[in-house]
Amino acid sequence: MKRGLLAGVLAAAVAVFVWLAAAYVDGGSVVSFDVRTAEWVAREMPGWAEWAARPFTWVGGWAGLTAVGLLAALLLRLVPRRLHDVSFLLLTGVGVGVLTAVLKSVFERARPDEGSAIPLPHSYSFPSGHASGSVALLGGIAVLVAERLPRRRDRILALAAAAALAGCIAASRVILNVHYVSDVIAGYALGVAWLCLCLLVRDAVRAQVSRAAESRDMRAAPEP
């Protein structure tokens, strides 16, 4: 991916997160919308939708994402000369988890209390860890897969599939009434921002390693 595009997406995602965080602190229309939506979900959400959301919410939890990440890391270790991709996945998955936990402790937002189809987690609500974690990790895996695909259409499909799955995971948290709408949007934005930052760091490290290798080759080359 081009660095300019990554930087632009990073800036846009950070702007969305900051706006939602400020809106939560302000307690205005965004919070009112969150509460009304949670109340509607508690009253009107059909049982079949809640059951359909459960698999997605499991995949987006720490156990599901850990299993997906470990499987992806195992497969990547079988690819010659691409072991650095495992480090990239660790940075995206573990890093976004730590960042989300820190932000939760900063904002300390309580979860919806209108009733949930599953037991409420003991952690705070803003931002959604399911949303941020799934976007960062699944997006990172999709990028690595896309880099190995020859056709542009297939690369786009891989990235779109990861974005759609992360979107379903985020939506499942609202459907099950364990997060407010702004929680999952903020989490999604946070995951996108972290993924872009990790990609920029990876590209910078690759460029530095490439320059160092070229410098060594030039020094090792025999003089005419």
C-alpha positions in Angstrom: 0.0 0.0 0.0 1.2 3.5 -0.7 2.3 5.5 2.3 0.3 8.5 1.4 -2.9 6.5 1.3 -2.1 4.8 4.6 -1.3 8.2 6.2 -4.6 9.6 4.9 -6.7 6.7 6.2 -4.8 6.9 9.6 -5.6 10.6 9.9 -9.3 10.1 9.0 -9.7 7.2 11.5 -8.0 9.1 14.3 -10.4 12.0 13.5 -13.4 9.8 13.8 -12.2 8.3 17.1 -11.5 11.7 18.6 -14.9 13.1 17.5 -16.7 10.1 19.1 -14.6 10.3 22.3 -15.4 14.1 22.6 -19.1 13.4 21.9 -19.2 10.8 24.7 -17.5 13.2 27.1 -19.9 15.9 26.1 -22.9 13.7 26.7 -25.0 15.2 23.9 -26.8 13.8 20.9 -24.5 10.9 20.3 -25.0 9.6 23.8 -28.7 10.1 23.5 -28.7 8.1 20.3 -26.7 5.4 21.9 -29.2 5.1 24.8 -32.2 5.1 22.6 -30.7 2.4 20.3 -29.8 0.2 23.3 -33.4 0.6 24.6 -34.8 -0.4 21.2 -32.4 -3.4 21.0 -33.5 -4.6 24.5 -37.2 -4.4 23.5 -37.3 -5.3 19.8 -34.3 -7.3 18.8 -35.5 -10.7 17.6 -34.1 -13.8 19.1 -32.9 -15.2 15.7 -30.7 -12.1 15.3 -29.2 -12.5 18.7 -28.3 -16.2 17.9 -26.9 -15.2 14.6 -24.7 -12.6 16.3 -23.2 -15.1 18.8 -20.7 -16.8 16.4 -19.4 -13.4 15.3 -19.0 -12.1 18.8 -17.1 -15.3 19.8 -14.7 -14.9 16.8 -14.1 -11.3 17.8 -13.3 -12.2 21.4 -9.8 -12.8 22.8 -10.1 -16.6 22.4 -11.3 -16.4 18.8 -8.8 -13.8 17.7 -6.0 -15.6 19.4 -6.9 -18.8 17.6 -7.1 -17.0 14.3 -3.8 -15.2 14.9 -2.0 -18.3 16.0 -3.2 -20.2 12.9 -2.1 -17.3 10.6 1.3 -17.1 12.3 1.8 -20.9 12.0 1.0 -20.7 8.3 3.3 -17.7 7.8 6.2 -19.5 9.4 6.0 -22.1 6.6 6.6 -19.4 4.0 10.4 -18.9 3.3 11.8 -15.5 4.2 8.6 -14.1 5.5 9.1 -14.7 9.2 8.9 -11.0 9.8 5.3 -11.1 8.9 4.7 -13.0 12.2 6.2 -10.1 14.1 3.8 -7.7 12.2 0.8 -9.8 13.2 1.9 -9.8 16.8 2.3 -6.0 16.7 -1.2 -5.5 15.2 -3.0 -8.0 17.5 -1.3 -7.5 20.8 -0.7 -3.8 20.3 -4.3 -2.9 19.6 -5.4 -5.0 22.6 -3.1 -3.0 25.0 -4.1 0.3 23.4 -7.8 -0.5 23.7 -7.4 -1.6 27.4 -5.7 1.7 28.2 -8.4 3.8 26.5 -11.1 1.9 28.3 -9.5 2.7 31.6 -9.3 6.4 30.6 -13.0 6.8 29.5 -14.5 4.3 32.0 -17.8 4.1 30.2 -20.4 1.7 31.7 -22.0 -0.8 29.4 -25.7 -0.7 28.4 -27.9 -1.7 31.4 -31.1 -2.3 29.4 -30.5 -6.0 29.2 -28.3 -8.2 27.2 -28.6 -11.6 25.5 -25.3 -12.6 27.0 -23.6 -11.8 30.3 -22.0 -8.4 30.3 -18.2 -8.4 30.4 -16.6 -6.8 33.5 -14.5 -4.4 31.3 -15.6 -0.9 30.3 -17.5 -0.2 27.1 -15.6 2.6 25.2 -14.1 1.7 22.8 -15.1 -1.8 21.7 -12.2 -4.3 22.0 -14.0 -6.7 19.7 -14.2 -4.0 17.0 -10.7 -2.7 17.3 -9.1 -6.1 17.7 -10.9 -7.7 14.7 -10.2 -4.8 12.4 -6.5 -4.7 13.3 -5.8 -8.5 13.3 -8.1 -9.5 10.5 -7.0 -6.5 8.4 -3.3 -7.4 9.0 -3.9 -11.0 7.9 -5.8 -9.7 4.8 -3.0 -7.4 3.9 -0.5 -10.3 4.1 -2.8 -12.5 2.0 -3.4 -9.7 -0.6 0.4 -9.3 -1.0 0.6 -12.9 -2.1 -2.2 -12.7 -4.7 -1.3 -11.8 -8.3 -4.6 -10.3 -9.4 -5.8 -6.9 -8.2 -9.4 -8.0 -8.0 -8.5 -10.9 -5.6 -6.5 -8.5 -3.4 -9.5 -6.2 -3.2 -11.7 -9.1 -2.3 -9.4 -10.2 0.4 -9.4 -6.8 2.0 -13.1 -6.4 1.6 -13.8 -9.8 3.2 -11.8 -8.8 6.3 -13.5 -5.5 6.6 -16.9 -7.1 6.2 -16.2 -9.8 8.8 -14.9 -7.2 11.2 -18.0 -5.2 10.6 -20.2 -8.2 11.4 -18.2 -8.7 14.7 -18.7 -5.0 15.6 -22.4 -5.2 14.8 -22.8 -8.3 16.9 -21.9 -6.3 20.0 -24.7 -3.9 19.4 -27.2 -6.7 18.6 -26.3 -8.5 21.8 -26.6 -5.1 23.6 -23.1 -5.3 25.3 -21.9 -2.1 23.5 -23.3 1.2 22.4 -23.2 2.1 18.7 -20.5 4.8 19.3 -18.4 2.2 21.1 -18.2 -0.1 18.1 -17.7 2.7 15.6 -14.9 4.1 17.8 -13.4 0.7 18.1 -13.5 0.1 14.4 -11.8 3.5 13.8 -9.2 2.7 16.4 -8.5 -0.6 14.8 -8.1 1.0 11.3 -5.8 3.6 12.7 -3.6 1.1 14.5 -3.4 -1.1 11.4 -2.4 1.8 9.2 0.3 2.8 11.8 1.6 -0.7 11.9 1.8 -0.9 8.1 3.7 2.4 8.0 6.1 1.2 10.7 6.6 -2.0 8.7 7.3 -0.2 5.5 9.8 2.1 7.2 11.6 -0.9 8.8 11.7 -2.7 5.4 13.1 0.4 3.7 15.8 0.8 6.3 16.7 -2.9 6.1 16.9 -2.7 2.3 19.2 0.4 2.4 21.4 -1.4 4.9 21.6 -4.5 2.7 22.5 -2.3 -0.3 25.2 -0.6 1.7 26.7 -3.9 2.7 26.6 -5.2 -0.9 28.4 -2.0 -2.1 31.1 -2.4 0.5 31.6 -6.1 -0.2 31.8 -5.6 -4.0 35.4 -5.8 -5.4 36.8 -2.5 -6.6 37.5 -2.4 -10.3 
